Amino acid sequence: MTEAESAPPPPEVPLLELRDPLPEVTDSADALARVSERLAAASGPVAIDAERASGYRYSGRAYLVQLRREGAGTALVDPIAVDTLAPLAEAIGDTEWILHAATQDLPCLAEVGLRPASLFDTELAGRLLGYPRVGLAAEVEALLGKRLRKEHSAADWSTRPLPESWLQYAALDVEVLVELRALLVEELEETGKSEWARQEFEHLLSFEPTVRVEPWRRTSGTHKVRGRRMLAAVRTLWEARDRIAAERDITPSKVIPDSAIIAAASAMPTSRRALLGVQGFVGRGAARHAADWLEAIEIARTLPEEELPSRSGAGNGPPPPRAWADKDPVAARRLAHAKESVTALSDEVNTPAENLLTPDTLRRVLWRPPVPRDESTLAGAIADQLREHRAREWQIELMAPLLTTAVLIAEDD
């Protein structure tokens, strides 16, 4: 028996339990008024979270909002059951919010009238600090030494009434945030990254969800479709499915899967019988809307040639990196030099490369950098270009010199 085999197993991490009794769900105007009064009278930042029904519903609306503030305890608010959350917004005022993965919850919270004046994102703080795992459960275990239940993270939160075990899970998510924030603030200060975090959190206040150009192109398996007319069928079928999913408020994949769209676009059936014989067209979603699918295919079949979609899409960004060497060898060398330097910098400051600068911004700057080629002028021009892409000043301070060097070295190679 080896030493590793004879060693005792590591002690099990204790499960995190609620410190306070589970509150009742706030589902009336009177109850909301009482909760709002408690929050307004309390002190310190407000921990906030929201639960959606991703994978079940078309919309990204919040079906439960959890809040916690020292002196007020935890509140579980049902935004579906009350007409407005205005009393809650007024009670919170300009108090700092604590969230985990803020970009996931900010849109649905704004939809119900809750918008932060300032915030602290525990996930983003973990990224800046170089934590290998930044999920809430991972940070709770690393910083608090407790195991957090996550078995209900993918539940259908549009369910009513919500099971007690789900509510316990939801309450735990905000119970830990105030304590996590305090520990992360201390570590940010120790590592000299407090200003990085401040700028990142301020940037999040202007967060707008990305509106994808031609979202149908993300249909899984599109690369298997041959010809622009079949590609047009992917588009029309995707648009029909999206319309049906929105009308029924269910996630699109529950109408028909992506694989069915790809199979139908490849087969281009002309009858209901042929359509329902296509792989993936099974179940009520396929048969119930057979006329819609056939109409979508017919639209694609009869489109004029000039209206057929291109293979490359309508994006205005640089080509995929794999094509740079053929299209612009100097740009490819710039990108290679920059990636190498960014990787080294990431290791040095213990922060992921994508947090130092988004890959999209990196590619856009290096594909067509500013024209000046003396080092001092070029560095300033690249800094301005980074600002145009909404890079933060701490990122510009680190990345502008690095990208300047990559541009100059590539042109001398």
C-alpha positions as CSV (number, residue, x, y, z in Angstrom):
1,M,0.0,0.0,0.0
2,T,1.4,3.4,-1.0
3,E,1.6,6.3,1.4
4,A,-1.1,8.1,-0.5
5,E,-3.4,5.1,-0.2
6,S,-2.8,4.7,3.5
7,A,-3.4,8.4,4.3
8,P,-6.7,9.2,5.9
9,P,-9.3,10.9,3.7
10,P,-9.5,14.7,4.0
11,P,-12.2,15.9,6.5
12,E,-15.5,16.6,4.9
13,V,-16.2,20.3,4.5
14,P,-19.1,21.2,6.8
15,L,-22.4,22.2,5.1
16,L,-23.4,25.8,5.4
17,E,-26.7,26.2,7.3
18,L,-29.0,29.2,7.7
19,R,-28.1,31.4,10.7
20,D,-31.6,32.8,10.9
21,P,-35.0,31.2,10.6
22,L,-36.2,30.9,7.0
23,P,-38.4,34.0,6.3
24,E,-41.8,33.8,4.7
25,V,-42.0,34.8,1.1
26,T,-43.0,38.4,0.7
27,D,-45.9,38.2,-1.8
28,S,-48.2,41.2,-0.9
29,A,-48.0,44.9,-0.9
30,D,-48.4,45.0,2.9
31,A,-45.7,42.5,3.5
32,L,-43.4,44.4,1.0
33,A,-44.0,47.6,3.0
34,R,-42.9,45.9,6.2
35,V,-39.8,44.4,4.6
36,S,-38.9,47.8,3.0
37,E,-39.2,49.5,6.4
38,R,-36.8,47.0,8.0
39,L,-34.3,47.4,5.2
40,A,-34.4,51.2,5.3
41,A,-33.8,51.2,9.1
42,A,-30.8,48.8,8.9
43,S,-27.2,49.6,8.0
44,G,-24.4,48.6,5.7
45,P,-24.5,47.3,2.2
46,V,-27.4,45.2,0.8
47,A,-26.7,41.6,-0.4
48,I,-29.0,40.9,-3.3
49,D,-29.6,38.0,-5.7
50,A,-32.3,36.9,-8.1
51,E,-33.6,33.6,-9.3
52,R,-34.7,33.1,-12.9
53,A,-36.2,30.1,-14.8
54,S,-33.5,29.7,-17.4
55,G,-34.0,26.5,-19.4
56,Y,-37.7,26.6,-18.7
57,R,-39.0,30.1,-19.7
58,Y,-38.3,32.3,-22.7
59,S,-38.0,35.5,-20.6
60,G,-35.1,36.2,-18.3
61,R,-37.4,37.8,-15.7
62,A,-36.8,37.4,-12.0
63,Y,-39.1,35.0,-10.2
64,L,-37.6,35.5,-6.7
65,V,-35.5,38.4,-5.3
66,Q,-33.4,37.8,-2.2
67,L,-32.1,40.6,0.0
68,R,-30.1,40.7,3.2
69,R,-28.8,43.7,5.3
70,E,-27.3,43.7,8.7
71,G,-30.1,44.6,11.2
72,A,-32.9,43.6,8.8
73,G,-32.2,39.9,8.2
74,T,-33.1,38.2,4.9
75,A,-36.1,38.9,2.8
76,L,-37.4,36.6,0.0
77,V,-39.6,38.7,-2.4
78,D,-41.9,37.3,-5.0
79,P,-41.8,40.0,-7.8
80,I,-44.6,38.2,-9.7
81,A,-47.1,38.6,-6.8
82,V,-46.7,42.3,-6.2
83,D,-47.5,45.2,-8.6
84,T,-44.3,47.1,-8.0
85,L,-41.1,46.9,-6.1
86,A,-40.8,50.7,-5.8
87,P,-41.0,50.7,-1.9
88,L,-38.0,48.3,-2.0
89,A,-36.1,50.5,-4.3
90,E,-36.8,53.5,-2.2
91,A,-35.7,51.7,1.0
92,I,-32.4,50.6,-0.5
93,G,-31.7,54.1,-2.0
94,D,-28.1,54.6,-2.9
95,T,-26.8,51.8,-0.6
96,E,-24.1,49.7,-2.1
97,W,-25.3,46.3,-3.5
98,I,-23.3,43.1,-3.0
99,L,-23.9,40.6,-5.8
100,H,-22.2,37.5,-7.2
101,A,-21.8,37.6,-11.0
102,A,-23.6,40.9,-11.3
103,T,-24.0,40.8,-15.1
104,Q,-26.3,37.7,-14.7
105,D,-28.8,39.5,-12.4
106,L,-28.6,43.2,-13.2
107,P,-30.9,43.0,-16.3
108,C,-33.7,41.1,-14.5
109,L,-33.4,43.3,-11.4
110,A,-33.6,46.4,-13.6
111,E,-36.7,45.0,-15.2
112,V,-38.5,45.0,-11.8
113,G,-37.3,48.6,-11.0
114,L,-34.2,47.8,-9.0
115,R,-31.0,49.5,-10.1
116,P,-27.8,50.0,-8.0
117,A,-26.1,53.3,-7.3
118,S,-22.9,51.4,-6.4
119,L,-22.0,47.7,-6.2
120,F,-19.5,45.1,-5.2
121,D,-19.3,41.9,-7.3
122,T,-17.8,39.0,-5.3
123,E,-17.3,36.9,-8.4
124,L,-15.4,39.7,-10.3
125,A,-13.3,40.4,-7.1
126,G,-12.3,36.7,-7.1
127,R,-11.3,36.9,-10.8
128,L,-9.1,40.0,-10.2
129,L,-7.5,38.1,-7.2
130,G,-6.7,35.1,-9.4
131,Y,-8.9,32.6,-7.7
132,P,-8.9,29.3,-9.7
133,R,-12.7,28.9,-9.2
134,V,-15.0,31.9,-8.7
135,G,-18.4,30.3,-8.4
136,L,-20.2,31.2,-5.2
137,A,-19.9,27.7,-3.8
138,A,-16.2,27.7,-4.5
139,E,-15.6,31.1,-2.9
140,V,-17.6,30.1,0.1
141,E,-15.5,27.0,0.6
142,A,-12.2,28.8,0.0
143,L,-12.9,31.8,2.2
144,L,-15.5,30.6,4.8
145,G,-14.6,26.9,4.9
146,K,-18.2,25.8,4.4
147,R,-19.9,23.8,1.7
148,L,-22.8,25.6,-0.1
149,R,-25.8,23.7,-1.5
150,K,-26.1,24.3,-5.2
151,E,-28.6,21.5,-6.2
152,H,-31.4,24.0,-7.0
153,S,-29.4,26.4,-9.2
154,A,-31.1,25.1,-12.4
155,A,-34.6,24.8,-10.9
156,D,-37.7,26.2,-12.5
157,W,-38.2,29.2,-10.3
158,S,-41.5,30.1,-12.0
159,T,-43.0,27.2,-9.9
160,R,-45.6,28.2,-7.4
161,P,-45.6,27.6,-4.5
162,L,-41.8,27.4,-4.2
163,P,-40.7,24.4,-2.2
164,E,-39.1,25.1,1.2
165,S,-35.8,23.5,0.2
166,W,-35.5,25.9,-2.7
167,L,-36.2,28.9,-0.5
168,Q,-33.5,27.7,2.0
169,Y,-31.1,27.5,-1.0
170,A,-32.1,31.0,-2.1
171,A,-31.7,32.5,1.4
172,L,-28.2,31.0,1.8
173,D,-27.0,32.7,-1.4
174,V,-27.4,36.1,0.2
175,E,-26.5,35.2,3.8
176,V,-22.9,34.7,2.9
177,L,-22.3,37.8,0.7
178,V,-21.7,40.4,3.4
179,E,-19.0,38.2,5.0
180,L,-17.5,37.4,1.6
181,R,-17.3,41.0,0.7
182,A,-15.4,41.9,3.9
183,L,-12.7,39.2,3.2
184,L,-12.4,40.1,-0.5
185,V,-12.0,43.8,0.3
186,E,-9.1,43.0,2.7
187,E,-7.4,40.8,0.1
188,L,-7.9,43.4,-2.7
189,E,-6.2,46.0,-0.5
190,E,-3.3,43.6,0.4
191,T,-2.6,42.9,-3.3
192,G,-2.9,46.5,-4.5
193,K,-6.0,45.8,-6.6
194,S,-8.6,47.9,-4.8
195,E,-8.5,50.5,-7.5
196,W,-8.8,47.9,-10.2
197,A,-11.9,46.6,-8.5
198,R,-13.4,50.1,-8.0
199,Q,-13.1,50.8,-11.7
200,E,-14.5,47.4,-12.6
201,F,-17.5,47.8,-10.4
202,E,-18.1,51.4,-11.6
203,H,-18.0,50.0,-15.2
204,L,-20.7,47.4,-14.3
205,L,-23.1,50.2,-13.4
206,S,-23.4,51.0,-17.1
207,F,-23.7,47.4,-18.0
208,E,-26.0,46.7,-21.0
209,P,-26.6,43.1,-22.1
210,T,-25.0,42.3,-25.4
211,V,-27.4,42.4,-28.3
212,R,-26.1,39.8,-30.7
213,V,-26.0,40.5,-34.4
214,E,-27.7,37.7,-36.3
215,P,-28.3,35.5,-33.2
216,W,-29.6,32.6,-35.4
217,R,-26.0,32.0,-36.4
218,R,-25.4,30.5,-32.9
219,T,-27.6,27.5,-33.8
220,S,-25.5,24.5,-32.9
221,G,-24.4,22.6,-36.0
222,T,-24.8,25.4,-38.5
223,H,-21.3,24.5,-39.9
224,K,-22.8,21.2,-41.2
225,V,-25.3,23.0,-43.5
226,R,-24.2,23.3,-47.1
227,G,-25.1,26.2,-49.4
228,R,-26.5,29.7,-48.7
229,R,-30.1,28.6,-49.3
230,M,-30.0,25.9,-46.7
231,L,-28.3,28.5,-44.4
232,A,-31.3,30.8,-45.1
233,A,-33.6,27.9,-43.9
234,V,-31.6,27.7,-40.6
235,R,-32.4,31.4,-40.2
236,T,-36.1,31.2,-41.0
237,L,-36.6,28.1,-38.9
238,W,-34.7,29.7,-36.0
239,E,-36.8,32.9,-36.3
240,A,-40.1,30.8,-36.4
241,R,-39.0,28.9,-33.3
242,D,-38.0,32.1,-31.5
243,R,-41.4,33.6,-32.2
244,I,-43.3,30.5,-31.0
245,A,-41.1,30.3,-27.8
246,A,-41.7,33.9,-27.0
247,E,-45.5,33.5,-27.4
248,R,-45.6,30.5,-25.2
249,D,-42.9,31.8,-22.7
250,I,-40.8,28.6,-22.9
251,T,-37.2,28.2,-23.7
252,P,-36.7,27.7,-27.5
253,S,-35.1,24.3,-27.2
254,K,-38.3,22.9,-25.7
255,V,-40.1,23.8,-28.9
256,I,-37.6,21.9,-31.2
257,P,-33.9,21.4,-30.6
258,D,-31.2,22.9,-32.7
259,S,-30.5,19.5,-34.3
260,A,-34.0,19.5,-35.7
261,I,-33.4,22.9,-37.3
262,I,-30.2,21.7,-38.9
263,A,-31.8,18.5,-40.2
264,A,-34.8,20.3,-41.7
265,A,-32.6,23.0,-43.3
266,S,-30.5,20.2,-44.9
267,A,-33.5,18.1,-46.0
268,M,-35.8,21.1,-47.1
269,P,-39.0,18.9,-46.8
270,T,-42.1,20.1,-48.7
271,S,-44.9,18.2,-46.9
272,R,-46.0,17.7,-43.3
273,R,-45.3,14.0,-43.6
274,A,-41.8,14.5,-44.9
275,L,-41.2,17.2,-42.2
276,L,-42.2,14.9,-39.4
277,G,-39.9,12.2,-40.8
278,V,-36.9,14.5,-40.3
279,Q,-34.7,13.6,-37.4
280,G,-35.5,15.6,-34.3
281,F,-39.1,16.5,-35.4
282,V,-40.8,14.6,-32.6
283,G,-43.1,15.5,-29.8
284,R,-45.8,18.2,-29.6
285,G,-43.6,21.1,-30.5
286,A,-42.8,19.6,-33.9
287,A,-46.3,18.5,-34.9
288,R,-48.2,21.3,-33.4
289,H,-46.3,23.9,-35.4
290,A,-45.7,21.9,-38.6
291,A,-47.3,24.6,-40.7
292,D,-44.9,27.2,-39.2
293,W,-41.9,25.1,-40.0
294,L,-43.0,24.4,-43.6
295,E,-43.7,28.1,-44.1
296,A,-40.3,29.0,-42.8
297,I,-38.7,26.5,-45.2
298,E,-40.7,27.8,-48.1
299,I,-39.6,31.4,-47.4
300,A,-36.0,30.2,-47.6
301,R,-36.6,28.2,-50.7
302,T,-38.1,31.2,-52.6
303,L,-35.7,34.0,-51.4
304,P,-34.0,36.0,-54.1
305,E,-30.3,35.1,-54.4
306,E,-29.2,38.5,-53.2
307,E,-31.1,38.1,-49.9
308,L,-29.5,34.8,-49.0
309,P,-27.2,35.0,-45.9
310,S,-23.5,34.9,-46.4
311,R,-21.3,32.3,-44.7
312,S,-19.2,34.9,-42.9
313,G,-22.0,36.9,-41.3
314,A,-22.5,40.6,-41.0
315,G,-20.0,41.3,-38.2
316,N,-17.7,44.4,-38.4
317,G,-14.9,43.0,-36.4
318,P,-11.6,41.4,-37.5
319,P,-11.6,37.9,-39.1
320,P,-11.1,34.8,-36.9
321,P,-7.5,34.6,-35.6
322,R,-6.8,31.5,-37.6
323,A,-7.3,33.5,-40.8
324,W,-4.9,36.3,-39.9
325,A,-1.7,34.6,-41.2
326,D,-3.2,34.4,-44.7
327,K,-5.0,37.8,-44.7
328,D,-2.3,39.9,-43.0
329,P,0.9,38.2,-41.8
330,V,2.1,41.3,-39.9
331,A,-1.2,41.4,-37.9
332,A,-0.8,37.7,-37.1
333,R,2.7,38.4,-35.8
334,R,1.3,41.3,-33.7
335,L,-1.3,39.0,-32.2
336,A,1.2,36.3,-31.4
337,H,3.6,38.7,-29.7
338,A,0.8,40.2,-27.7
339,K,-0.7,36.9,-26.6
340,E,2.7,35.8,-25.3
341,S,3.2,39.0,-23.4
342,V,-0.4,39.0,-22.0
343,T,0.1,35.4,-20.7
344,A,3.3,36.5,-18.9
345,L,1.6,39.5,-17.4
346,S,-1.4,37.4,-16.3
347,D,1.0,35.1,-14.4
348,E,2.8,38.0,-12.9
349,V,-0.2,39.9,-11.6
350,N,-2.2,36.7,-10.9
351,T,-5.3,37.8,-12.9
352,P,-6.8,36.0,-15.9
353,A,-5.8,37.4,-19.3
354,E,-9.4,38.0,-20.2
355,N,-9.8,40.4,-17.2
356,L,-6.7,42.3,-18.2
357,L,-8.4,43.0,-21.6
358,T,-11.2,41.2,-23.4
359,P,-10.0,39.0,-26.3
360,D,-12.3,40.9,-28.7
361,T,-10.7,44.3,-27.8
362,L,-7.3,42.8,-28.1
363,R,-8.0,41.5,-31.6
364,R,-9.7,44.8,-32.7
365,V,-6.7,46.9,-31.6
366,L,-4.1,44.6,-33.1
367,W,-5.9,44.0,-36.4
368,R,-5.8,47.7,-37.3
369,P,-3.6,49.6,-34.8
370,P,-3.1,53.4,-35.0
371,V,-0.9,54.6,-37.8
372,P,1.9,56.4,-35.8
373,R,4.9,54.2,-35.4
374,D,7.2,56.1,-33.0
375,E,6.9,54.5,-29.6
376,S,5.6,57.5,-27.6
377,T,3.0,58.6,-30.1
378,L,1.9,55.1,-30.8
379,A,1.4,54.3,-27.1
380,G,-0.8,57.3,-26.6
381,A,-2.9,56.4,-29.7
382,I,-3.3,52.8,-28.6
383,A,-4.4,54.1,-25.1
384,D,-7.1,56.3,-26.9
385,Q,-8.2,53.3,-29.0
386,L,-8.5,51.2,-25.8
387,R,-10.7,53.9,-24.2
388,E,-12.9,53.9,-27.3
389,H,-13.5,50.2,-26.6
390,R,-14.4,51.0,-23.0
391,A,-11.2,49.6,-21.4
392,R,-10.7,50.8,-17.9
393,E,-7.8,53.1,-16.9
394,W,-6.1,50.3,-14.9
395,Q,-6.2,48.1,-18.0
396,I,-4.9,50.8,-20.2
397,E,-2.0,51.5,-17.9
398,L,-1.0,47.8,-18.1
399,M,-1.9,47.0,-21.7
400,A,-1.0,50.1,-23.8
401,P,2.8,49.7,-23.4
402,L,2.5,45.9,-24.0
403,L,0.5,46.3,-27.2
404,T,2.8,49.1,-28.4
405,T,5.7,46.8,-28.1
406,A,3.9,44.0,-29.9
407,V,3.1,46.3,-32.8
408,L,6.7,47.6,-33.1
409,I,8.3,44.2,-32.8
410,A,6.0,42.6,-35.4
411,E,6.9,45.2,-38.0
412,D,10.6,44.7,-37.4
413,D,10.4,40.9,-37.8
